[in-house]
Amino acid sequence: MDEVLLNWPELRARLAQSRFRSRFRLSESDRALIAREGWETIAGHSRKIVRERLAPAAPRNDGRQTPMRGHPVFVAQHATATCCRGCLAKWHGIPAGRPLSTEEIEFVVSVHLAWLREAAGDLSGFPSQGTLDLIIPQINSER
Ligand SMILES: [Zn+2]
């Protein structure tokens, strides 16, 4: 399996060309949840959601498994075309019909964090218990 690398500026530019993808926004309660939990915990939520709902070779209800709201990661999934295996294949070149590799899972988590970090904006007005310092692996290679 080739290493899966995130070029966020390139992906962000592609997503911006989709009216559907670019209309997703975080709600105030999404932003409050991120501030309350901190980025490490949100990354853990993303990893759990990806492992359970996206990573199996044949995810349950594939194509309809991602709610439109209810957790910031769900919103990030629609905004970044990581909502189902069809979108992962079409937008990210990750084939459907087989389990995601660990590298691919971490790629999707990185995509979520990159989008969420920008979409959340300034969280300093919310009560926080977790760390709001987020380090997204900076990988500049093309994928
Ligand atoms: Zn999808």
Boltz pocket constraint, residues with backbone or C-beta under 6 A from the ligand:
constraints:
  - pocket:
      binder: B
      contacts: [[A, 63], [A, 81], [A, 82], [A, 83], [A, 84], [A, 85], [A, 86], [A, 87], [A, 88]]
      max_distance: 6.0
